[in-house]
Amino acid sequence: MIERALSGLRAVVRENIPLSGRTTLRIGGPARYFVEVHDAEALAALLRAGRAAGLPVLALGKGSNLLVPDAGFPGVVFTLGGDFLATVVEPPEVVAGGGVSLMSLAARAQRAGLSGIENLSGIPSSLGGAVRINAGSYGSELFDVLVTVDLVSGAGERRTAEASGIAHGYRWTSLCDTGDIVTGARLRLAPKAPAEIAARMADVAARRRNALPKQPNAGSIFKNPPGLFAGKLLEECGLKGRRIGGAEISPVHANVIVNAGRATAADVAALMEAMKCAVKERFGIELEPEIRVLG
Ligand SMILES: Cc1cc2nc3c(=O)[nH]c(=O)nc-3n(C[C@H](O)[C@H](O)[C@H](O)COP(=O)(O)OP(=O)(O)OC[C@H]3O[C@@H](n4cnc5c(N)ncnc54)[C@H](O)[C@@H]3O)c2cc1C
């Protein structure tokens, strides 16, 4: 019925597509429907069709913040392709689609001599996924430079919202609660010499290389509690290197779980529970997941 709803529209529908290759943890069973939507009309039609059929619908960006169950996803998983991969530079602003990778957007801005997202340049995110969670690093957040955000609601209604009108904070925006899909955004950057921007990006890349493990992972598992670092709390619990099945708390960073080989979603979930319990027991602090755990 998904195919029928999208017939004649710019979308490609497939069935039973494994998601493990599309998440950075390299974990996850198949999506019942896997759809690549190429424009806003197809996306709106897909969201309406999913809702009418009572199927859960999930936007998939770069899969860098997701734990997908081993049994897969029983509804529609979609990615933003086609029109959603466009970037237009209008100095000092940049307009980009929700499917654009944050890394390529940062590289494009650098070449255009526009500064403001170099601190975010190493985050392996789509622009849409980054807007949703207000991704940030090294003292910068995406909302620092956002002007407007293009959205499609679960009912398929399109609108452009002023970024200042979207409630946001540390690794959270109200879009996490509304479930609106981010189809694009306008960023206001500041002119700077491309060489200076490139130097900062190289510095960020070097720092990230040292701070993060090389094995498949989903970045920070838990948010930092106010004024504290989740990684430090976990390290003080002596958890580095703790392993359940193929999932391991990285010896490099205690707030990162790596897929050390054949890890299942159940392994990761069990390890997360052990991490939460240890921090609760030792410090009385309730850690909140930063990654989205499905199912
Ligand atoms: C090695 C590594 C380092 C990381 N470092 C950082 C860091 O420094 N700072 C940081 O903030 N994060 C970091 N992360 C986490 C992650 O990259 C971000 O949370 C990122 O913004 C997730 O985007 P995504 O496109 O991969 O989303 P996905 O993982 O694909 O999806 C995550 C959630 O966003 C939703 N979503 C995806 N696309 C859209 C869309 N277009 N509209 C609405 N919702 C959408 C999904 O439905 C899902 O709920 C890191 C991850 C890894 C693996």
The ligand as an SDF file (V2000), in Angstrom:
LIG
                    3D

 53 58  0  0  0  0  0  0  0  0999 V2000
   31.6580    8.9040   16.0390 C   0  0  0  0  0  0  0  0  0  0  0  0
   30.4900    9.7820   16.4160 C   0  0  0  0  0  0  0  0  0  0  0  0
   30.7210   11.0430   16.9530 C   0  0  0  0  0  0  0  0  0  0  0  0
   29.6370   11.8690   17.3270 C   0  0  0  0  0  0  0  0  0  0  0  0
   29.9110   13.1110   17.8180 N   0  0  0  0  0  0  0  0  0  0  0  0
   28.8900   13.9430   18.1300 C   0  0  0  0  0  0  0  0  0  0  0  0
   29.1470   15.2690   18.6080 C   0  0  0  0  0  0  0  0  0  0  0  0
   30.2800   15.6980   18.7540 O   0  0  0  0  0  0  0  0  0  0  0  0
   28.0710   16.0520   18.8820 N   0  0  0  0  0  0  0  0  0  0  0  0
   26.7830   15.6360   18.7190 C   0  0  0  0  0  0  0  0  0  0  0  0
   25.8690   16.4200   18.9580 O   0  0  0  0  0  0  0  0  0  0  0  0
   26.5200   14.3830   18.2810 N   0  0  0  0  0  0  0  0  0  0  0  0
   27.5290   13.5270   17.9770 C   0  0  0  0  0  0  0  0  0  0  0  0
   27.2700   12.2570   17.5310 N   0  0  0  0  0  0  0  0  0  0  0  0
   25.8710   11.7740   17.4710 C   0  0  0  0  0  0  0  0  0  0  0  0
   25.1730   11.9860   16.1200 C   0  0  0  0  0  0  0  0  0  0  0  0
   26.0970   12.1580   15.0770 O   0  0  0  0  0  0  0  0  0  0  0  0
   24.2220   13.1780   16.1520 C   0  0  0  0  0  0  0  0  0  0  0  0
   23.2410   13.0070   17.1400 O   0  0  0  0  0  0  0  0  0  0  0  0
   23.5380   13.3780   14.7960 C   0  0  0  0  0  0  0  0  0  0  0  0
   22.9350   14.6550   14.7990 O   0  0  0  0  0  0  0  0  0  0  0  0
   22.5060   12.3290   14.4140 C   0  0  0  0  0  0  0  0  0  0  0  0
   22.1430   12.5910   13.0620 O   0  0  0  0  0  0  0  0  0  0  0  0
   21.8280   11.4280   12.0280 P   0  0  0  0  0  0  0  0  0  0  0  0
   21.5580   12.0680   10.7160 O   0  0  0  0  0  0  0  0  0  0  0  0
   22.9010   10.4010   12.0220 O   0  0  0  0  0  0  0  0  0  0  0  0
   20.4910   10.8650   12.6650 O   0  0  0  0  0  0  0  0  0  0  0  0
   20.0650    9.3340   12.8070 P   0  0  0  0  0  0  0  0  0  0  0  0
   21.0140    8.6320   13.7120 O   0  0  0  0  0  0  0  0  0  0  0  0
   19.8270    8.7520   11.4810 O   0  0  0  0  0  0  0  0  0  0  0  0
   18.6820    9.5130   13.5730 O   0  0  0  0  0  0  0  0  0  0  0  0
   18.6800    9.9550   14.9120 C   0  0  0  0  0  0  0  0  0  0  0  0
   17.2840   10.5000   15.2170 C   0  0  0  0  0  0  0  0  0  0  0  0
   17.0460   11.6400   14.4000 O   0  0  0  0  0  0  0  0  0  0  0  0
   15.8860   11.4430   13.6120 C   0  0  0  0  0  0  0  0  0  0  0  0
   16.0920   12.0970   12.3190 N   0  0  0  0  0  0  0  0  0  0  0  0
   17.0040   11.7840   11.3810 C   0  0  0  0  0  0  0  0  0  0  0  0
   16.8620   12.6020   10.3270 N   0  0  0  0  0  0  0  0  0  0  0  0
   15.8400   13.4420   10.6220 C   0  0  0  0  0  0  0  0  0  0  0  0
   15.2130   14.4960    9.9320 C   0  0  0  0  0  0  0  0  0  0  0  0
   15.5940   14.8840    8.7010 N   0  0  0  0  0  0  0  0  0  0  0  0
   14.1880   15.1420   10.5240 N   0  0  0  0  0  0  0  0  0  0  0  0
   13.7690   14.7750   11.7570 C   0  0  0  0  0  0  0  0  0  0  0  0
   14.3100   13.7730   12.4610 N   0  0  0  0  0  0  0  0  0  0  0  0
   15.3550   13.1150   11.8900 C   0  0  0  0  0  0  0  0  0  0  0  0
   15.7300    9.9480   13.5100 C   0  0  0  0  0  0  0  0  0  0  0  0
   14.3750    9.5860   13.2330 O   0  0  0  0  0  0  0  0  0  0  0  0
   16.1810    9.5150   14.8860 C   0  0  0  0  0  0  0  0  0  0  0  0
   15.1460    9.6840   15.8110 O   0  0  0  0  0  0  0  0  0  0  0  0
   28.3160   11.4170   17.1510 C   0  0  0  0  0  0  0  0  0  0  0  0
   28.0880   10.1550   16.5980 C   0  0  0  0  0  0  0  0  0  0  0  0
   29.1630    9.3340   16.2310 C   0  0  0  0  0  0  0  0  0  0  0  0
   28.8960    8.0040   15.6320 C   0  0  0  0  0  0  0  0  0  0  0  0
  1  2  1  0
  2  3  1  0
  2 52  2  0
  3  4  2  0
  4  5  1  0
  4 50  1  0
  5  6  2  0
  6  7  1  0
  6 13  1  0
  7  8  2  0
  7  9  1  0
  9 10  1  0
 10 11  2  0
 10 12  1  0
 12 13  2  0
 13 14  1  0
 14 15  1  0
 14 50  1  0
 15 16  1  0
 16 17  1  0
 16 18  1  0
 18 19  1  0
 18 20  1  0
 20 21  1  0
 20 22  1  0
 22 23  1  0
 23 24  1  0
 24 25  2  0
 24 26  1  0
 24 27  1  0
 27 28  1  0
 28 29  2  0
 28 30  1  0
 28 31  1  0
 31 32  1  0
 32 33  1  0
 33 34  1  0
 33 48  1  0
 34 35  1  0
 35 36  1  0
 35 46  1  0
 36 37  1  0
 36 45  1  0
 37 38  2  0
 38 39  1  0
 39 40  1  0
 39 45  2  0
 40 41  1  0
 40 42  2  0
 42 43  1  0
 43 44  2  0
 44 45  1  0
 46 47  1  0
 46 48  1  0
 48 49  1  0
 50 51  2  0
 51 52  1  0
 52 53  1  0
M  END
$$$$
